[in-house]
Amino acid sequence: MALKLNKLPDRTGVRMTFTASPALKAALRDYAEIYRRAYGQKESLNELIPFMLEAYMNADPGFKRARRQLEEE
């Protein structure tokens, strides 16, 4: 059977841990508060950070070019 929508990708979460500087931690907390004020919805850093990283990488043309080159190898 052919459907317009392809099979959805694996969406299983993968836990990652990293160490942040105190300044980065404070900035992330501020971002979460600004997000809450902007959208009226509180989100945890655990919820926000993956989307922030994805948006950052999607906006980096150098990363996109280099990643395409990796895939071609």
Secondary structure, 3 states (H helix, E strand, C coil): CCCCCCCCCCCCCCCCCCCCCHHHHHHHHHHHHHHHHHHCCCCCHHHHHHHHHHHHHHCCHHHHHHHHHHHHC
